[in-house]
Amino acid sequence: MKSRESNLIKIIAIGPLIFIPLFVIAIILIIIIEHEQNFEKTLSKVEENLINIEKKAIKSKIDGISDLIAYQNDLTVKKLTLRIKDRVNSSHKIATNIYNKYKNTKSQKEIKSLIITSLSPLSWNNDESFIFILDYNGVFHLAPNYLKHLEGTSIIDFQDANGIFVIKEEIETVKTKNEGFLWDKFTKPTDPSTNSYDQVVFVKALGFYNLYLGSGEYLETASKISSNEILKAIQKISENTSEYIFVFDTNGNILLNDSTPEYVNKNFYKIKDKSIKDVYLLLLKSIKSVDNKFSRYSWVNPETNKEEVKYSYIKKVPNTNWIIGSGFYESTIKSNAAVQVTKLYEDYHMRISYILTIGFISILISLVCSYVVSKYLKSQFLKYKSRILNKSGELKQLNKSLEDKVKDRTEELEKSRESLEVLATTDALTKIHNRYSIMNIMEQEIRKLSRCGGNLCIALFDIDKFKDINDNYGHDVGDIVLCTLSSFVNNFLRESDIMGRYGGEEFLIIYKNTMLKDACIVSERVRKSVSEHKFNENVKQVTISIGLVEYQNDESVDELFKRLDILLYKSKNEGRNKLSF
């Protein structure tokens, strides 16, 4: 045993002096050999790598722009409908303000005249789009200039190019839905041809005199506007570079090309310059290939004004007849490759010199370190036995202490979490769900309906004339009323119903898996019981007004609360202590 231990000590003392310097030398040799191999490999592929990098960059750029164009085209209809709706809503606001201002001082005829005078100047897209006003009998009250002769007459039997009675559809829409979008097909007032174009129209009931207003816009006009905006954006991206982006369509129309601006908005089939025509035909042919490889051809370099070999990648934009492309010149790659080769040689010689210098220093340092390490290892080896035994006992004790501390800390954190959860979800005064908690529960129920179906009703009620209670008896009495009411109402609800304080004197009740008629029964029972209950000596009677709705499919929370507010105000306006649903 002692002999083995003695041999081990010798190995520990002498081993580092031999193995560490040898290891350092071996590493240095491996680094030099590998560096030389990588340099030769890199040198042989400089030009090829630059071409591949440039191709990937060009392809990525064109694919990205193609996706952006396709996305923008998809947004055209959405932007168009939002634009038209905004026009109509703005005009509706103007008309409503005029009506509210003069309804008690002017006649119906005078008010109509003021509205028509205010809205008639509104037009867009060279008078293609305008605001029109009709009544429910189809009588034109405000018409565009080219249809002024129809004002005062009924056009209820008016048909579009597809034979659809568009005026009847508009009247039906505003009567049943108050507002809505419709599609029709008409000739353009600014187009001398007899071609018909798709048009989107938005109509909205004015709410008085059986009138409605609307506006429309041709999809073809909106698409042109969108296309021009896209071309300007593309031109700005690539201007003043040799990697400019060019755009043409499958019909031969050149839409964008900074190198030959004189041919933009012309058809290359009609260009006399055969070389330019042949290039576009080559590009058009390559778009039909499956792999969409780069095309090689001669073209003028805008930076040198000389005809040079160029590689271009083109792509047809999905769902359009647009073809977009971009490329690079062979001379640019060769020039960049020469610069890079020179830099690679400089870097290579510098790195080899650096490696040799560092290697020599490392060998010297390794010899010194080996001697220090061997002495240190020898002195420490004998101490490790006793230290390991001592440390083993200490570690066991420390481990037990840490386990106890972790357990205590975990229990403290769990208690804190439970307390915070109660504070975050409970109303401090009434001890029922606060606004955050009840709204979160409602949103969870709505998401559950979207997955599983069912029924959900929401009731919003507040205390009638609660301000008078606070003013007459003080806020402490008001707080007692709030607490008593919340507890009282909760007793009348079913186990599945959930109640929370929405804010101030407003409360929210969620009727899960409940149809509107059943929710009405429970809500009416609550309203009646509250009105009959004697709260305290000061406040003998309290009444509540309730708005009740049933959730509709795909309805947002904002839309649901808008309906709730309307019904609650209805209960208030009808004398309070009412249920409206």
C-alpha positions as CSV (number, residue, x, y, z in Angstrom):
1,M,0.0,0.0,0.0
2,K,2.8,2.4,0.9
3,S,4.7,1.5,-2.3
4,R,1.7,2.3,-4.4
5,E,1.2,5.6,-2.6
6,S,4.9,6.5,-3.1
7,N,4.7,5.7,-6.9
8,L,1.6,7.9,-7.1
9,I,3.4,10.8,-5.5
10,K,6.3,10.5,-8.0
11,I,3.8,10.5,-10.9
12,I,2.1,13.6,-9.5
13,A,5.5,15.4,-9.1
14,I,7.1,14.5,-12.4
15,G,4.1,14.1,-14.7
16,P,3.2,17.8,-15.2
17,L,6.8,18.6,-16.2
18,I,6.7,16.2,-19.1
19,F,3.0,16.1,-20.3
20,I,2.0,19.8,-20.1
21,P,4.8,21.2,-22.4
22,L,4.2,18.3,-24.9
23,F,0.5,18.9,-24.9
24,V,1.1,22.6,-25.6
25,I,3.4,21.9,-28.5
26,A,0.9,19.4,-30.0
27,I,-1.9,21.9,-29.8
28,I,0.3,24.6,-31.6
29,L,1.2,22.2,-34.4
30,I,-2.5,21.2,-34.9
31,I,-3.6,24.8,-35.0
32,I,-1.0,25.7,-37.6
33,I,-1.8,22.7,-39.9
34,E,-5.6,23.3,-39.6
35,H,-5.2,27.0,-40.2
36,E,-3.2,26.3,-43.4
37,Q,-5.7,23.8,-44.7
38,N,-8.6,26.2,-44.1
39,F,-6.7,29.1,-45.8
40,E,-6.1,27.0,-49.0
41,K,-9.8,25.9,-49.0
42,T,-11.1,29.5,-48.5
43,L,-8.7,30.9,-51.1
44,S,-10.0,28.5,-53.8
45,K,-13.6,29.4,-53.2
46,V,-13.5,33.1,-52.7
47,E,-15.3,34.1,-55.9
48,E,-17.7,31.2,-55.7
49,N,-18.6,32.1,-52.1
50,L,-19.1,35.8,-53.0
51,I,-21.5,34.7,-55.8
52,N,-23.4,32.4,-53.5
53,I,-23.7,35.0,-50.8
54,E,-24.8,37.6,-53.3
55,K,-27.4,35.2,-54.8
56,K,-28.8,34.4,-51.4
57,A,-29.1,38.1,-50.5
58,I,-30.7,38.9,-53.8
59,K,-33.1,36.0,-53.6
60,S,-34.0,36.8,-50.0
61,K,-34.6,40.4,-50.9
62,I,-36.9,39.6,-53.9
63,D,-38.8,36.9,-51.9
64,G,-39.3,39.3,-49.1
65,I,-40.5,42.1,-51.4
66,S,-42.8,39.6,-53.2
67,D,-44.3,38.6,-49.9
68,L,-44.8,42.2,-48.9
69,I,-46.5,43.1,-52.2
70,A,-48.8,40.1,-51.9
71,Y,-49.6,41.1,-48.3
72,Q,-50.3,44.7,-49.4
73,N,-52.6,43.5,-52.1
74,D,-54.5,41.4,-49.6
75,L,-54.9,44.6,-47.5
76,T,-56.3,46.6,-50.4
77,V,-59.9,45.5,-49.9
78,K,-59.6,45.9,-46.1
79,K,-58.2,49.4,-46.4
80,L,-60.8,50.2,-49.0
81,T,-63.7,49.2,-46.7
82,L,-62.2,51.0,-43.7
83,R,-61.7,54.2,-45.8
84,I,-65.3,54.2,-47.1
85,K,-66.7,53.4,-43.7
86,D,-64.7,56.3,-42.2
87,R,-66.1,58.7,-44.8
88,V,-69.7,57.6,-44.2
89,N,-69.3,57.8,-40.4
90,S,-67.8,61.3,-40.6
91,S,-70.7,62.4,-42.9
92,H,-73.2,60.8,-40.6
93,K,-71.7,62.7,-37.6
94,I,-72.1,66.0,-39.6
95,A,-75.7,65.3,-40.5
96,T,-76.6,64.2,-37.0
97,N,-75.1,67.3,-35.4
98,I,-77.1,69.5,-37.8
99,Y,-80.3,67.6,-37.0
100,N,-79.7,67.8,-33.2
101,K,-78.9,71.5,-33.4
102,Y,-81.9,72.6,-35.4
103,K,-84.6,70.0,-34.8
104,N,-86.5,72.2,-32.4
105,T,-86.1,75.5,-34.4
106,K,-86.2,74.6,-38.1
107,S,-88.5,72.6,-40.4
108,Q,-87.7,69.2,-41.8
109,K,-87.2,70.7,-45.2
110,E,-84.8,73.3,-43.9
111,I,-82.8,70.7,-42.0
112,K,-82.6,68.4,-45.0
113,S,-81.4,71.4,-47.1
114,L,-78.6,72.2,-44.6
115,I,-77.4,68.6,-44.5
116,I,-77.3,68.3,-48.3
117,T,-75.5,71.7,-48.6
118,S,-72.9,70.5,-46.0
119,L,-72.3,67.1,-47.6
120,S,-72.6,67.8,-51.4
121,P,-69.0,69.1,-51.8
122,L,-67.5,65.9,-50.5
123,S,-66.0,63.8,-53.3
124,W,-62.9,61.7,-53.9
125,N,-60.9,60.1,-56.7
126,N,-61.8,62.8,-59.3
127,D,-65.5,62.6,-58.4
128,E,-65.6,58.8,-58.7
129,S,-66.5,58.5,-55.0
130,F,-69.1,60.8,-53.3
131,I,-71.7,60.9,-50.5
132,F,-75.2,60.1,-51.5
133,I,-78.5,60.3,-49.5
134,L,-81.8,58.4,-50.2
135,D,-84.9,57.7,-48.2
136,Y,-86.6,54.3,-47.6
137,N,-88.7,54.8,-50.7
138,G,-85.6,55.1,-52.9
139,V,-86.0,58.9,-53.5
140,F,-82.6,60.5,-54.3
141,H,-82.0,63.5,-51.9
142,L,-78.3,64.0,-52.6
143,A,-76.8,62.8,-55.9
144,P,-73.4,63.4,-57.6
145,N,-73.1,65.9,-60.3
146,Y,-73.6,63.5,-63.2
147,L,-76.8,62.2,-61.6
148,K,-78.2,65.6,-60.3
149,H,-81.2,65.2,-62.7
150,L,-82.4,62.2,-60.6
151,E,-82.6,64.2,-57.3
152,G,-86.2,64.2,-56.0
153,T,-87.1,61.0,-58.0
154,S,-87.3,57.4,-56.8
155,I,-84.6,55.0,-58.2
156,I,-85.8,52.1,-56.1
157,D,-85.8,49.8,-59.2
158,F,-82.3,50.8,-60.2
159,Q,-80.1,47.8,-61.3
160,D,-76.4,47.4,-61.6
161,A,-74.5,45.6,-64.5
162,N,-75.3,42.2,-62.9
163,G,-79.0,43.0,-62.8
164,I,-79.1,43.4,-59.0
165,F,-81.6,45.8,-57.4
166,V,-79.0,47.6,-55.5
167,I,-81.2,50.4,-54.0
168,K,-83.6,47.7,-52.6
169,E,-80.6,45.9,-51.1
170,E,-79.3,49.1,-49.5
171,I,-82.7,49.9,-48.0
172,E,-83.0,46.4,-46.6
173,T,-79.6,46.6,-45.1
174,V,-80.1,49.9,-43.2
175,K,-83.6,48.8,-42.0
176,T,-82.4,45.4,-40.6
177,K,-78.8,46.1,-39.6
178,N,-78.7,49.9,-39.5
179,E,-75.5,49.8,-41.6
180,G,-73.5,47.5,-43.8
181,F,-71.3,46.8,-46.8
182,L,-72.6,45.8,-50.3
183,W,-70.9,45.0,-53.6
184,D,-72.2,46.1,-57.0
185,K,-70.9,46.7,-60.5
186,F,-71.2,49.9,-62.5
187,T,-69.5,51.9,-65.2
188,K,-67.1,54.7,-64.0
189,P,-68.3,58.3,-64.5
190,T,-64.6,59.1,-65.5
191,D,-64.2,56.2,-67.9
192,P,-65.6,56.9,-71.4
193,S,-65.8,53.1,-72.2
194,T,-68.7,51.0,-71.3
195,N,-66.7,48.7,-69.0
196,S,-68.2,47.8,-65.7
197,Y,-66.1,47.7,-62.5
198,D,-66.6,46.1,-59.1
199,Q,-67.5,48.7,-56.4
200,V,-67.8,48.4,-52.6
201,V,-70.5,50.5,-51.0
202,F,-71.1,51.3,-47.3
203,V,-74.6,52.5,-46.2
204,K,-75.8,53.8,-42.8
205,A,-79.2,54.9,-41.5
206,L,-79.3,58.5,-40.4
207,G,-81.9,57.7,-37.7
208,F,-84.4,60.4,-38.7
209,Y,-86.7,61.3,-41.6
210,N,-86.3,57.7,-42.9
211,L,-83.1,58.7,-44.6
212,Y,-79.8,56.9,-45.1
213,L,-76.5,57.9,-46.6
214,G,-73.6,56.0,-48.1
215,S,-70.5,56.1,-50.3
216,G,-68.6,53.7,-52.6
217,E,-65.3,53.2,-54.3
218,Y,-64.2,51.1,-57.2
219,L,-61.8,48.3,-56.4
220,E,-59.9,48.9,-59.6
221,T,-59.2,52.5,-58.6
222,A,-58.0,51.4,-55.1
223,S,-55.8,48.7,-56.6
224,K,-54.1,51.3,-58.9
225,I,-53.5,53.6,-55.9
226,S,-52.0,50.7,-53.9
227,S,-49.8,49.6,-56.9
228,N,-48.4,53.1,-57.3
229,E,-47.5,53.3,-53.6
230,I,-45.8,49.9,-53.8
231,L,-43.7,50.9,-56.8
232,K,-42.6,54.1,-55.1
233,A,-41.6,52.2,-52.0
234,I,-39.6,49.6,-54.1
235,Q,-37.9,52.4,-56.0
236,K,-36.8,54.1,-52.8
237,I,-35.3,50.9,-51.5
238,S,-33.0,50.3,-54.4
239,E,-32.3,53.8,-55.9
240,N,-28.7,54.8,-56.6
241,T,-27.3,51.2,-56.4
242,S,-26.3,48.6,-59.0
243,E,-28.6,46.1,-57.3
244,Y,-31.7,48.0,-58.2
245,I,-35.1,46.3,-58.4
246,F,-36.9,46.1,-61.7
247,V,-40.6,45.3,-62.2
248,F,-42.6,44.4,-65.3
249,D,-45.8,42.4,-65.9
250,T,-46.7,39.4,-67.9
251,N,-48.3,41.6,-70.6
252,G,-44.9,43.2,-71.3
253,N,-45.4,46.5,-69.5
254,I,-42.3,47.8,-67.8
255,L,-43.3,49.3,-64.5
256,L,-40.0,50.1,-62.8
257,N,-36.3,50.0,-64.0
258,D,-33.8,52.7,-62.8
259,S,-31.2,51.7,-65.3
260,T,-33.5,52.5,-68.3
261,P,-36.0,55.0,-67.0
262,E,-36.9,56.0,-70.5
263,Y,-38.7,52.7,-71.1
264,V,-40.8,52.8,-67.9
265,N,-44.6,52.6,-68.6
266,K,-43.8,51.2,-72.0
267,N,-44.4,47.7,-73.4
268,F,-41.1,45.9,-74.2
269,Y,-42.9,44.1,-77.1
270,K,-43.1,47.5,-78.8
271,I,-39.5,48.6,-78.1
272,K,-37.3,48.9,-81.1
273,D,-34.0,48.1,-79.3
274,K,-33.8,44.3,-79.9
275,S,-31.2,43.7,-77.2
276,I,-33.4,45.1,-74.5
277,K,-36.4,43.3,-75.9
278,D,-34.5,40.0,-75.9
279,V,-33.4,40.4,-72.3
280,Y,-37.0,40.9,-71.1
281,L,-38.2,37.9,-73.2
282,L,-35.4,35.8,-71.5
283,L,-36.5,36.9,-68.1
284,L,-40.2,36.2,-68.9
285,K,-39.2,32.7,-70.1
286,S,-37.2,31.9,-67.0
287,I,-40.2,32.7,-64.8
288,K,-41.8,29.5,-66.2
289,S,-38.9,27.3,-65.0
290,V,-39.5,25.1,-61.9
291,D,-36.3,25.9,-60.0
292,N,-36.3,29.7,-60.6
293,K,-32.5,29.8,-61.3
294,F,-30.6,33.0,-61.9
295,S,-30.5,34.3,-65.5
296,R,-27.2,35.4,-67.0
297,Y,-27.3,38.2,-69.7
298,S,-25.6,41.5,-70.7
299,W,-27.0,44.8,-69.4
300,V,-25.7,48.3,-68.8
301,N,-24.2,48.9,-65.3
302,P,-25.5,52.2,-64.0
303,E,-22.3,52.7,-62.0
304,T,-20.0,52.4,-65.0
305,N,-22.4,53.1,-67.9
306,K,-20.9,50.1,-69.6
307,E,-22.6,46.9,-70.8
308,E,-21.5,44.0,-68.5
309,V,-22.5,40.4,-67.6
310,K,-25.3,40.4,-65.1
311,Y,-27.0,37.7,-63.0
312,S,-30.6,38.3,-62.0
313,Y,-33.2,36.5,-60.0
314,I,-36.9,37.1,-60.8
315,K,-40.1,36.0,-59.3
316,K,-43.8,36.3,-60.1
317,V,-45.8,37.9,-57.3
318,P,-48.6,35.5,-56.2
319,N,-52.1,36.4,-57.3
320,T,-50.8,39.2,-59.6
321,N,-49.3,39.6,-63.1
322,W,-46.3,41.4,-61.7
323,I,-42.8,40.1,-62.1
324,I,-40.1,41.5,-59.9
325,G,-36.3,41.0,-60.0
326,S,-32.9,42.2,-59.0
327,G,-29.3,41.1,-59.7
328,F,-25.6,41.8,-59.6
329,Y,-22.8,42.4,-62.1
330,E,-20.0,39.9,-62.6
331,S,-17.4,42.7,-62.5
332,T,-18.5,43.7,-59.0
333,I,-17.9,40.1,-57.8
334,K,-14.4,39.9,-59.4
335,S,-13.4,43.2,-57.9
336,N,-14.6,42.3,-54.4
337,A,-12.9,38.9,-54.8
338,A,-9.5,40.5,-55.6
339,V,-9.8,42.7,-52.6
340,Q,-10.8,39.8,-50.3
341,V,-7.9,37.5,-51.6
342,T,-5.3,40.3,-50.8
343,K,-6.8,40.7,-47.3
344,L,-6.8,36.9,-46.8
345,Y,-3.1,36.6,-47.5
346,E,-2.3,39.5,-45.1
347,D,-4.5,37.9,-42.4
348,Y,-2.9,34.5,-42.9
349,H,0.7,35.6,-42.5
350,M,-0.2,37.8,-39.6
351,R,-2.0,34.9,-37.8
352,I,0.8,32.4,-38.4
353,S,3.3,34.9,-36.9
354,Y,1.0,35.4,-34.0
355,I,0.5,31.7,-33.4
356,L,4.3,31.0,-33.4
357,T,4.9,33.9,-31.0
358,I,2.1,32.8,-28.7
359,G,3.3,29.2,-29.0
360,F,6.8,29.9,-27.9
361,I,5.6,32.0,-24.9
362,S,3.1,29.3,-24.0
363,I,5.9,26.6,-23.9
364,L,8.0,28.7,-21.5
365,I,5.0,29.5,-19.4
366,S,3.9,25.8,-19.4
367,L,7.4,24.7,-18.1
368,V,7.2,27.2,-15.2
369,C,3.6,26.3,-14.5
370,S,4.4,22.5,-14.6
371,Y,7.0,22.9,-12.0
372,V,4.7,25.0,-9.7
373,V,1.8,22.6,-10.3
374,S,3.9,19.5,-9.5
375,K,5.1,21.0,-6.2
376,Y,1.6,22.1,-5.3
377,L,0.0,18.8,-6.2
378,K,2.5,16.9,-4.1
379,S,2.0,19.1,-1.1
380,Q,-1.8,19.1,-1.4
381,F,-2.2,15.4,-2.0
382,L,-1.3,14.4,1.5
383,K,-3.7,16.9,2.9
384,Y,-6.7,15.7,0.9
385,K,-7.3,12.5,2.8
386,S,-8.0,14.2,6.1
387,R,-9.8,17.2,4.5
388,I,-12.1,15.0,2.5
389,L,-13.1,13.0,5.6
390,N,-13.7,16.3,7.6
391,K,-15.6,17.9,4.7
392,S,-17.8,14.8,4.4
393,G,-19.2,15.3,7.9
394,E,-19.6,19.1,7.4
395,L,-21.5,18.6,4.1
396,K,-24.0,16.2,5.7
397,Q,-24.7,18.8,8.4
398,L,-24.9,21.6,5.9
399,N,-27.2,19.6,3.6
400,K,-29.7,19.0,6.5
401,S,-29.6,22.7,7.4
402,L,-30.3,23.8,3.8
403,E,-33.2,21.3,3.5
404,D,-34.8,22.8,6.6
405,K,-34.4,26.4,5.3
406,V,-35.8,25.5,1.9
407,K,-38.8,23.9,3.5
408,D,-39.5,26.9,5.7
409,R,-39.0,29.3,2.9
410,T,-41.3,27.3,0.6
411,E,-44.1,27.4,3.2
412,E,-43.7,31.2,3.6
413,L,-43.8,31.8,-0.1
414,E,-47.0,29.7,-0.5
415,K,-48.7,31.7,2.3
416,S,-47.7,35.0,0.6
417,R,-48.9,33.8,-2.8
418,E,-52.3,32.8,-1.3
419,S,-52.7,36.2,0.4
420,L,-51.7,38.1,-2.7
421,E,-54.1,36.1,-4.8
422,V,-57.0,37.0,-2.5
423,L,-56.0,40.7,-2.5
424,A,-55.8,40.8,-6.3
425,T,-59.2,39.2,-7.0
426,T,-61.4,40.4,-4.0
427,D,-63.1,43.8,-3.6
428,A,-61.8,45.3,-0.4
429,L,-65.3,46.7,0.7
430,T,-67.9,44.1,-0.4
431,K,-65.6,41.0,-0.2
432,I,-66.9,39.8,-3.6
433,H,-65.0,39.6,-6.9
434,N,-63.4,42.9,-7.9
435,R,-63.5,44.3,-11.4
436,Y,-60.3,42.6,-12.5
437,S,-61.5,39.2,-11.3
438,I,-65.1,39.3,-12.6
439,M,-63.8,40.5,-16.1
440,N,-61.3,37.8,-16.2
441,I,-63.9,35.2,-15.3
442,M,-66.2,36.6,-18.0
443,E,-63.5,36.4,-20.7
444,Q,-62.7,32.8,-19.7
445,E,-66.4,31.9,-20.1
446,I,-66.5,33.6,-23.5
447,R,-63.5,31.6,-24.7
448,K,-65.1,28.4,-23.3
449,L,-68.2,29.2,-25.4
450,S,-66.1,29.6,-28.5
451,R,-64.7,26.0,-28.0
452,C,-67.7,24.1,-26.5
453,G,-70.8,26.2,-27.4
454,G,-73.7,26.9,-25.0
455,N,-75.3,30.0,-23.5
456,L,-74.0,32.9,-21.5
457,C,-75.9,35.9,-20.1
458,I,-74.5,39.0,-18.4
459,A,-76.3,41.4,-16.2
460,L,-75.1,44.9,-15.3
461,F,-76.9,46.8,-12.5
462,D,-76.3,49.8,-10.3
463,I,-78.0,51.4,-7.3
464,D,-80.6,54.1,-8.2
465,K,-79.8,57.5,-6.8
466,F,-76.8,56.2,-4.8
467,K,-75.3,59.6,-4.8
468,D,-78.2,60.9,-2.8
469,I,-77.6,58.2,-0.1
470,N,-73.9,59.4,0.2
471,D,-74.9,63.0,0.2
472,N,-77.8,62.7,2.7
473,Y,-76.4,60.0,5.1
474,G,-72.6,60.0,4.5
475,H,-70.2,57.6,2.7
476,D,-70.2,55.3,5.7
477,V,-73.9,54.6,5.3
478,G,-73.3,54.3,1.5
479,D,-70.6,51.7,2.2
480,I,-73.0,49.7,4.4
481,V,-75.6,49.8,1.6
482,L,-73.0,48.4,-0.9
483,C,-72.0,45.6,1.5
484,T,-75.5,44.7,2.4
485,L,-76.7,44.8,-1.2
486,S,-73.9,42.6,-2.5
487,S,-74.5,40.0,0.3
488,F,-78.3,40.2,-0.2
489,V,-78.1,39.8,-4.0
490,N,-75.7,36.9,-3.7
491,N,-78.2,35.0,-1.6
492,F,-80.7,35.1,-4.5
493,L,-78.3,33.8,-7.1
494,R,-77.8,30.2,-8.1
495,E,-74.6,28.3,-7.2
496,S,-73.5,28.6,-10.9
497,D,-74.0,32.4,-11.0
498,I,-71.0,34.7,-10.3
499,M,-71.3,38.3,-9.0
500,G,-68.6,41.0,-8.9
501,R,-68.3,44.7,-8.2
502,Y,-67.7,46.4,-11.6
503,G,-67.0,49.8,-10.1
504,G,-68.6,52.4,-7.7
505,E,-72.3,51.3,-7.3
506,E,-72.2,49.1,-10.4
507,F,-72.2,45.3,-10.2
508,L,-71.9,42.5,-12.8
509,I,-73.6,39.1,-12.7
510,I,-72.5,36.2,-14.9
511,Y,-75.2,33.6,-15.7
512,K,-73.3,30.5,-16.9
513,N,-75.1,28.0,-19.2
514,T,-78.2,30.1,-19.0
515,M,-80.7,31.2,-21.7
516,L,-81.9,34.8,-21.8
517,K,-85.4,33.9,-20.6
518,D,-84.1,32.1,-17.5
519,A,-81.6,34.9,-16.7
520,C,-84.6,37.3,-16.9
521,I,-86.4,35.3,-14.2
522,V,-83.5,35.4,-11.8
523,S,-82.7,39.1,-12.5
524,E,-86.3,40.1,-12.0
525,R,-86.5,38.2,-8.8
526,V,-83.3,40.0,-7.6
527,R,-84.7,43.4,-8.6
528,K,-88.0,42.9,-6.9
529,S,-86.4,41.5,-3.7
530,V,-84.0,44.4,-3.4
531,S,-86.8,47.0,-3.7
532,E,-88.8,45.2,-0.9
533,H,-85.9,44.8,1.4
534,K,-85.4,47.3,4.3
535,F,-81.6,48.0,4.6
536,N,-81.4,50.0,7.8
537,E,-83.0,52.8,9.9
538,N,-81.7,55.6,7.6
539,V,-82.1,53.9,4.2
540,K,-85.4,52.1,4.2
541,Q,-85.6,51.3,0.5
542,V,-83.0,50.8,-2.2
543,T,-83.8,50.1,-5.9
544,I,-81.6,48.9,-8.7
545,S,-81.7,49.3,-12.5
546,I,-80.6,46.3,-14.6
547,G,-79.4,45.8,-18.1
548,L,-79.3,42.1,-19.3
549,V,-77.9,40.6,-22.5
550,E,-77.1,37.2,-23.9
551,Y,-73.6,36.7,-25.5
552,Q,-73.7,36.5,-29.3
553,N,-71.2,34.4,-31.3
554,D,-67.9,36.2,-32.2
555,E,-69.0,39.3,-30.2
556,S,-66.1,41.3,-28.6
557,V,-66.2,42.3,-24.9
558,D,-66.4,46.0,-25.9
559,E,-69.5,45.3,-28.2
560,L,-71.1,43.3,-25.4
561,F,-70.7,46.1,-22.8
562,K,-71.9,48.6,-25.3
563,R,-75.2,46.7,-25.5
564,L,-75.2,46.4,-21.7
565,D,-74.8,50.1,-21.2
566,I,-77.6,50.9,-23.6
567,L,-80.0,48.6,-21.8
568,L,-78.9,49.9,-18.4
569,Y,-79.5,53.5,-19.5
570,K,-82.9,52.4,-20.9
571,S,-83.9,51.1,-17.4
572,K,-82.8,54.4,-15.9
573,N,-84.6,56.5,-18.5
574,E,-87.8,54.6,-18.0
575,G,-88.0,55.5,-14.3
576,R,-85.4,53.3,-12.6
577,N,-86.1,50.1,-10.7
578,K,-86.4,48.4,-14.1
579,L,-85.0,45.3,-15.9
580,S,-84.2,45.8,-19.6
581,F,-83.1,42.9,-21.8
